[in-house]
Every structure is written in structure tokens, then in C-alpha cells.
């Protein structure tokens, strides 16, 4: 594991804190009190080289923090079925049905925050088909339009979230299914869908 320069540690913490609304290079320069934007670019490249950061070459503000330390090349993620939630009303409280090896390069975030679910049914077609493995990032919050894995009335679901006043509306991508209101007492978001590994027979 390669050590970080003190400025790189500060930069990494800044990037983590502002990952939802990334700072510009100039803003990072001001926050870090550095002499020029080129110095910021240098330290960002060092974070990439050392394996702490992955950045979109076409958009400097599009990046993923890999972890507090560089991620392994392959991670074993818990795979959960959607038949039932765990004893405490959470999918993640239940027993995984398998552990699946996956390249961390396709995650785009730390494998420590990742899990898989095996989709069932056709409610999220054409994006997600029954049998697909869905990559999920653990998170109890979601923005409007996010597709999430959630628990509602003790049932594990994959749904699109819409917030309207104090109501949460859960909708399918398949138009033959009507949207419905989440049960405020039992509704819980387990994570946000980040990718799909398509199943083919």
C-alpha cells in the first residue's frame, strides 16, 4: 500500500465529502491553499496512480473513491434472493444465498458498500429481467428517480423512487404495473442500483 502525501490525504477527504456535488479544480485549489491548478492535477493523478481514485477522463468532476485504501482486484459480494427479508425487516439481516466473485473495476465504488440481489419477475423490464444479478450500493437514502432495492410491507422489491410532499411513490419500469405508495412504517431503502449483470439461459 502506497503512502499518501499530507496534501493527498486532505484532497481525498475533500473529494469524499463532496462526491455528490464535486468541486471544481479551482475550488479544490482554494480549499487546499495550493499555488496553482496544476498542483491539484498532480495530486489527483497521484491518487489515481496509488489506487485511491478512479476518474472519468472526459469529465474531471466524474470520479469514484475506491476505498480508504486501494480496493482488491476481485471481491466476493453477498448475493441475496428476493423471496423474503431478514428477521429484523431488512434484506441484509437475512442469510445470503451465495457469494459471487466480481471484478472491482466494474463496481465504480468500494466493494465494502456493495451487494447483489437476484431479480425476479418482470416489473422492471426492459432494464432488469428476472434472473439478472443486480449490483447495489448500500444506502438508506435515495434521490428522486433512483432505482432502489427496498423493503415494503416485509416484501423485498426493486423499484423506482419518487418523492411527492411527504409521500414516497414506488413505480415499475414495466408500464403494466401501477405505481403505489410506500408504507411509511415498514418502508426501508437497502441500496441504490448501480449495475446489472444480465442473465441468459
Helices and strands as residue ranges (DSSP letters): H 6-17, H 25-32, H 37-49, E 53-56, E 59-65, E 74-80, G 91-93, E 98-103, G 104-106, G 111-113, E 114-118, E 133-138, E 147-152, E 155-164, E 167-171, E 180-181, E 188-197
